[in-house]
């Protein structure tokens, strides 16, 4: 445990992953840590201008230069994309720098591919791959036919009988390398980001995709909670627009629900 006297904050792997997503623009345009709705980062009181080390698993993974802090409610603390298991309700705002690259290489590849197209058509698929089966392969082939490239986001599973994260990632890598068109699919591992576990928030999935410049998010029919977010008339037609109620800076994101696809995703 790192002491507060050393100006340090202990963060989890999920929070480190969330900070990376923030830096890559997945939560909006700003790269700084902000106190907006759904983004409160609770860390206690620090004086403005202080430089704080971010510690994950005993190692310094970044620094935060404090701008300000403010009190938030228990509800705001609980609904944040950060786990916020630290005591108190004092959320901080600050300039962020990270030296960890847990998902940096994958996002570097994503932005390189995106910039190689003038007006790229990019589709996203969020999956637990628990287990991976032929329906996933069929769905991804359909997506590849209608996009310049497809991004597969591997998210976590908290089921007691779930396959390990490493095994699920390896099976997806094997599928991408041996059975799908090379150069047309990219795997990004978000298994550590607990806010996406078990597809608990498809709104956040679509917000991440939208902010990264992805044009379409494809869901299977049994994707958790997706039905309540689609307009009933459009849901009957299997395709529609997902209104991002929790992220009011985003207007709409294109979403396609494939009813013929069965099984867990």
N, C-alpha and C positions, 0 to 999 in steps of 0.2 A: 504494500500500500504506500503510495507516494504522499508525503505530508503536504498540508496546505501552506506551510511556511515557505516551501520552495516554489510557490505559485504554480501549482500543477492541478490538472483535472483528470481524474480517471474516467475513461470512456470505454464502452463495450465495442466489440467488432461490428455490431449492427450500427452503432453511432458513427464509427469510422467509415463504414460503407455509405451512410447517409451524408456525411461530410464530403466524401468524394462526389456523390451525385450532385450535391450543392455546387461544388467547384466546376463540374462539367455542365452546369446549366439545366439539370433535370428538374429542378424545383422552381425555375424561372430565370430571368436574366441576370440577377445579381449573384456575385460570387462570394459575398460577405455573409456572415452569420447574422440573421435578422430575427426580429421578434414577431413576425406576422403570424396570422392564424395558421395552425398546423406545423409551425416551424420553431416553436419555443424550445430553447436549449437551457435547461436548468443547471446552474453550476455554483450558485452562491454569490456573495458580494465581492466584487473586485473593483478597485479604483480605476477610473477611465485612464487610458494610456498604458496600463500594466500589460506586460507580455507574459502569457501563461502557456506552459507546456501542456500538450495533450498526450496522455499516457494510455497506451493500449497494450495489455499483456506484459506490463513491466517495461515497455520500450517507448521512447519519445517518437511519436508518429506525426507531430505537427506543432504549430504554434498559433496562438490566438491573441491578437492585440485588442484589448477591450475598448469599446467605444462608449457603451452605457449598459445599465442594467435596470430591470423593472420587475415589479411583483406581478405574477400571473395567478389565475385561478387554478384550482385542482383539475377542473375540466380541461382547461387549455394545456396543462401539463400532461394529462393522460392522453389527449388526442394528438399530440405532437408526433412527427415522424421519428423523433429521437426517443429512446427508451426512458430517459430521465429517471433512473433509479436512485439518483443522488438525493439527499434530504433537502427540504426547503422548497420555496416557490419563487426564487429569484432567478429570472431568465436573463441571459446576457446577449449582447450584440457586439460584433467585432470583426476585424479583418482576419482572414483565415489563410494560413499557408500549411501545406501538407508535404511530408517527405516520404510517406508510405505510398506504394503503388499497387495496392491489392487488386484494383480493377482498372488501373491507369492504362495498361497496354491494350486492353480490350477496347476501351473508349478511344484511344488514339487510332486504332484500326478503324473503328466506326466512323470517326470524323474524316479520316483519309479517304475511305470509300465514298462517303457522302459528297466530299468536295470534288470527286472525280466525275460527277454527273452535273449537267447544267440544271436540270429540274428533276431531281431524283424522285422516283416512286419507291418508297420504303414502307414495308409492312412489318409489324411486330407481333410476336406470339409469346405470351407469358405462360410458362408451364412449370409444374413441379417434377414432371417426368417420373412419377412414382406410382406405377412403373411406366417405363417407356414401351410403347406398343405400335402396331402397324397403323393405327388411326393417326398417330402423330406424324408418321412418315407421309401418309396420304394427304393430310392437311397441309403439311409444309410444301409438298410438291404443287398443290393447288395455288398456294401463296406465291411460290417462286415464279409460276407461269404468269402472274399478273403484277410483278414488281421487279425493279432493278436489283434489289437484294432484300433479304429477309433477316430481321434481328430476332434471335431467340433469347429471351430473358429467363434464366433458370432461377426460380424462387424457392424459398424454403418450405419444408413440411414439418409440422410439429406432431404428426401422428406417432403413436407409440410403436407401430410396426413399420414405420417408414424406412426405405432404403437409405443408406448413408449418403450424405451430400457428395462425397467423393465418387461413389459408385454412380449416382445419377448423372453427375457431370461427365464421367468417363463414357457412359453409354450414349449421351448426346453427342459428345465429340466423335465417337465411333460412327454414329449415324451421319453426321455432317461430312466426315472425311471419306466415307466409303459408299454412301447411298444417295447423296444429294449433290447437286451441281456445285463444283468447287468455285469459290469466288462469288457465289450468289447467296450465301448464308453466313451469318456471324453469330457466335454464341457469347453472351455476356452473363457472367455468373453473379447473381444478386442473392445467392443463398443465405448470406450472412445478414441481409437487411430484413429484420424481423417484421417490419410494418407490412411486408408483402406475403408473409407466411400464409399458406393455405388459401391463397387468393382472397384474403379477407377484405380487401379494398380495391375493387376494379376501377374505381374513380381515380385512385392514386396511380394505378398502372397506366391508365390513359393519360393522366397529367404528365407523367414521366415521358411517355412516348411523344406526346404533343410538344413538349418543351425541347426535346431533342430533334425536332423537325421530322418526325415519322408521320406519314400520311394516313396510315390505316392500322387499326388494332383488330386482330381476328380472335374471336372467342369460340370455343366449342359450346354446344347447347347447354351443357351442364356446368359451365363455368360459374363458380360460386357468386351469388348476389347480382349477377349481371341483369337478370330479368327486371328487377325493381328500378333500374336506372334507365331503361329504354322506354320510350313512349309506346303505349300499348298497340297503337295502330301499326307503327313501324316494326315493332317486335314480331307481329304476325307475318310481316313480309320478310323476316329474317335479316333485315339490314336497317340501319338507321343512324341517328346522331345521338351521341351520349352527352347529356348535359352535365357539366362538371360543377355541381352545386357547391362543393366544398372549396373549390379553387376558382374564385370569382374573376380572377384576372384572365382566365381561359374561357373562351366562348363555347366552342364545340370541338369535338374530335370525332373523326369518322370511325365507326365500329361496325364490323360485320359478324353476325352470329350464324354459324353453320349448323342448321338443325339436323342434317343427316349424320353428323359426327356424334358418336356415342362414346361413353367411357370417361374415366377421370382424366383431367388435364393438369 
